[in-house]
Amino acid sequence: MPLSKISNQDLLEEYSVNHLSVSEIMRKYGYADHTAISTRLTKLGLPSKRHHQMNIEITQRQRELLFGSLLGDATVRKNTRNCYFKFSHSSKQSFYVNWKHSELLPFSRHINTYTMKDGVEHSEFITSTLPQFNEFRGMFYSDLGVKFVPEDLSLLTPLALSVWLMDDGGHIGDNRVSFATCSFTELENEMLSDYLLYHYNLLNSLCWIGGHKYRVLVISAKSIHNLREIVLPHLLDGFRYKVNC
């Protein structure tokens, strides 16, 4: 579609309401001239999306969501100077990817799908590369790019705990819930265990799996009701099964 056929109203809606980038508008409408779209947006009084995003602070809710995601499956990657957040999940639960994408607007970029070698389809998105995400890179990664659990767990709020549960938690019978903490060190596992016990009164234990190679954090059946009270206000309906509801 020629750019001239896109009304100013539609262009403004795609850019400001739907939060599409110039590149995403180009793909959606089959237009090849990046400069023409940028020029037209400038004439409409809109700054570049990157310039606009650089002046927007990450909200407290978004910070908590990022923290819970980074305890789970997500990553923060670094380009030359700044960082971006990346999240990928099975397309069978694409509603979860869509939810995170929506929660992280206006930073979120287009959702893509791809097929793994095992044939499983995944959906993923990244955010724009911005200085706002540098804090989370420093919070979770060493200078060598090794991921670790922060000593300061104050962002592990009920929302963050719920996101972590949706990412990496599971119901394992007898009203127990596990968190896949296999990639964490013994000290990091103990730190998370202590925080859940003393901050949320969640009785838990660290259990060995895989022939005594890995540890997972298991919430005791005695604390399942307490856990439900904490997370159910935040869990998406499609994940209530993880606390046996």
Secondary structure, 3 states (H helix, E strand, C coil): CCHHHCCHHHHHHHHHHCCCCHHHHHHHHCCCCHHHHHHHHHHCCCCCHHHHHHCCCCCHHHHHHHHHHHHCCCEEEECCCCEEEEEEEEHHHHHHHHHHHHHCCCCECCCEEEECCCCCEEEEEEECCEHHHHHHHHHHECCCCCECCCCCCCCCCHHHHHHHHHHHEEECCCCCEEECCCCCCHHHHHHHHHHHHHHHCCCEEEEEECCCCEEEEEECHHHHHHHHHHHCCCCCHHHHHHHCC
